[in-house]
Amino acid sequence: MDFSVGDIVQMKKSHPCGSAQWEILRTGIDFRIKCCGCGHMVMLPRVKFEKNVKKIISSGTPQEE
């Protein structure tokens, strides 16, 4: 999968607030993601992030037509 800043992704497990949707704030070796429900921010290593992503809900980059 190809991830970019601004993407909204669904994780396999939901956050304790009840939301399973996260916004990607930073990519690289580590990912910084923000919960779309409560705004909590978490940093994860790339390997753990890619393992736990279920699907990309919306892309942060505009699509060319």
N, C-alpha and C positions, 0 to 999 in steps of 0.2 A: 504494500500500500504506500501511496505517496501522501505525506501530510504537509500542510503549510499553516502558517500563522493565520488565525481567524477561523479555521475549520471548527465545526461542532461535531464531536464524536460521541458515540454511545459506548460505554464501558460494559464489561460482562457483569460486574457487581455494581449495585447502586451505592451512592453516598449515604451516610446515616440520615441526612435531611430528606431522603426519598428520591432525589433526582439521579438519573443515570447519564445525563448529558453534561459534557464538559467542553469548554472552549480552549483551544490551543493558543497559548500566549508566546511560547518560545520553543524552537526546535533545535536540534543539534545532538550532542552526545546525551544530554539530559533534556527532558521535556518539562515545561512549566504549563500546567493546566489549571483552569478555574471552573469551579462547579457553577452550572447555570441556575441552580436552585438557590443556594445561599451565598455564593461568591467566595467560598473558601479556595485558597490556592495551594497547589501541591507540586513538588518537583519529583519526577520519576526518571530513572535511567531508561534509555531508549529501549533496551531489551524487554524490560518489564512493561513499559507502555504499549509496545507493539503486541505483546502477548495478551494484554487485557482489553484491547480495543475490539469491539464487536462489529461496528460499522461506522462509516462517515455519514452523518445526517445531512449536513450542509457544508458547502465549500466557502471559504472566506474570500477566495480570489474570484473575480468576475469571469464568466465563461465567454470565450470568443465565439461569434456566430459564423 
